[in-house]
């Protein structure tokens, strides 16, 4: 197994000399997720990695990457020092694992946040807290915000806070491993006047939908 192409030290003092494309970001995020959520099945074979990249839950957008595309992304990530290929010993087929924590010197909180941003795109603080639950349990929104701020303040920064768009109550955050995100002003959404009862019903419906989603994920974990 060759030595990594990149050292951990460079990430703190020099600009990143690469940008991940969509396939590379999905492969890396999937490996990070599976290591934390289902360590008993980690590292992943190429077939398992393809399935993880293309799964319909916890992915935005849902993708349909073919094996060749995933294989190319794997080799590119290996060249960048972000992924390892493991073979021999207990591995009857080659398996793959990531080196994100080692290369970037992440703790579990930082790794969980970056993983979910890579798999599900820009998100609010509240969305990140709920969606990282399987990877790391944050004590509250303040801890999520503190983790985001550490990622923003790194040199080079790894997370960007997006400007709040018209009609949105909270700003969203995105990762920068695929380059900076261009922000385009959106046309203002029409103002919708709702009664207090309608507002409460809307919140309850949103909470119910979230409970259903969490239950569905919990059910799938036993399949």
N, C-alpha and C positions, 0 to 999 in steps of 0.2 A: 504494500500500500504506500503510495507516494506521499511525500510531505506536502502539507497544505500550501496552496499558492499564496495565501495571504496570512499575515500575522495579526494577532489580536491587537497589538499596539497601534497599528496604523489607523485604526478606526477612530481613535480619539484625537489624532493630531493632523490628519491629512484628509482632503476631500475624497469621497468615494469615487473610484475610477470606473464604475460600472452602473448600469441600471438594469433591474430585473424586468424581463418582459412578462406578459400575463401568465404564460405557462410556467415560467420559473417561479413567480410569486405564488402560484397555486400549489406547485409541488412542494416548495419550502414550507408554506403555511400548513399544508396537509401533514407533513412529517412532524412539525412542531405540535400540531393538535393531537395526533395519535400518540406521540410520546407521553403527553400529559394525561390524556383522557383514557387511553387503552394501552398502558405500558406493556401488558402481557402479550400484545400483538406487534410490538415494536422491537427492532426495525422492520421495515416493510419490503416485501418483494416487489418487483416491477408491476405485477398484476394487482397486488393489493394497493400499491401507490396509485395506479390508474383509477381504481375504484374509489379511493379516498378523494382524488381530485375531482371526480365526476359525480360524487354523491349529491343528492337533491336537498338534503337538510344541511343547515348551517353554511350555505354557500350562496353568495351573491356577487356576480351572477352565477347561475348553474352553468357548468361548462360540459363539453363532450370531447375531451382530449383523446386522441387515438394513441396507441402504445408508442408509435414512433415519435410523436411530439413529446410525450413524457420522457422517453429515453433521451432525446436530444436535450431536454431541459436538465435532466439528471447530469449529463456529461458537462454541460455548461456550468452548472452549479459546482460540480467537482473542481473544474478549472478555476473557479473563483474562491475555492477553499471553504465553501459553505456546506458541502455535503460529502459524506463518506460512503464508499462501497465496501461491504463486508462479505467475505466468502470464506469457504473452508470451515473446519471445525463443526459446529452445530448447524451451520447454514448450508443446507443441501442445495439451495439456489441462492444466487447473489441477493443481498438485501441492502437497504439504504437507510442511512440516518443523517440527521442534520448536525451542523456544528455552530448553530446560531448563538447559543448561550456562551460557548467558549470563545468564539471570534469577537463578539460584541461585549463580553463580560456582563451578560444580563443576569438579573435575579428572576425569580419565578413571576413576579408581578409584571416586570417589563416584557418578559417573553410572552406572557398570556395576552397582554394588550396588543403587542405587535402581531401576534398570530391571528387574532380575531380581525384586526384591521386588514390584514392581507387576504383573509378568506371572505370577508363580508363588506369591504369597502368602507367609506367614511361613515362614522357613527358618533352619536352623542355620548356624553359621559354616562348617562343612565343606561343606554343600550349596551355600552361596553361592560358595565358592571354585571348586567344580567347575562350577557353572552359569554363572559369569561368564567362563569360559575363552574363549569366542568374542568377548567384548567387551573384556576386559582380562585379562592374565595376572598374577595375584598371585603373589608369590614364596613365600608361605606363609600359614598361618592367622593368624599375628601381624599381617600386613599387612591382612588382611580385618578383624580385630578393631579395629585402629587406625582404619580407615576408618569402620566402624560407629560407633565412639566419637565421631568427629568429627561425624557426622550426628546422633547423639544429643545432643551438646553444643551444637548450633547454637541460635540464638534466632530463631524458635521451633524446637524440635526437629523433625527430619524422619524419625527412626527411633525405634522403641520396642523395648526388650528385654522380651520376655514372660516371665512366671514359668514356670519349668519345671513341667510337668504330671506327675502320677503315671505312672510307666512310661516316661518320657522320660529319656534320659541327658544331653541337652544342651538349653539354652534356645534358643528361636527368636526371631527378630527380624522386625519388620514395619515398613512405611512408614506415615507419618502424613498423607499428602496426602489421604486420604479420612477423616480424623478418627481419634481415639483408638480403639483396639481394646479392647472390654470383655473381660476375662478371667474366665472362669467355671471354678470348680474342677470337675475331672472325677473321676468315681468311680475309686478306685484299681484298677488293672488286676490281675488275679489273678497271683500270683507263679508263674512257670514255672521249674521246676528242670530244668536240662539238664546233661548230662555235658560235660566239656571237648571231647570229640570232636564232640558235637552243636553246641556253640558254634562250633567251628572250621568245621564244614560250613556253618553258617548265615552266617558271615562270608564264606566263599568264594562262596556262592551270591549274596550281596548284591553282592560285587565283580564277579562274572561278569555279573550283571544290569546293573550300571553300565557295564561294558565294552561290552556289547551295545548299550546305549542310545547311548553315545558313537559306536560304529561306525555305527549307523543314522543318526545325525545327520551324520556324515562322508560316508556314502554319499549321503544326500539332497542334500548341498551340490553334488554333481556331476550331479544330475538336471536 
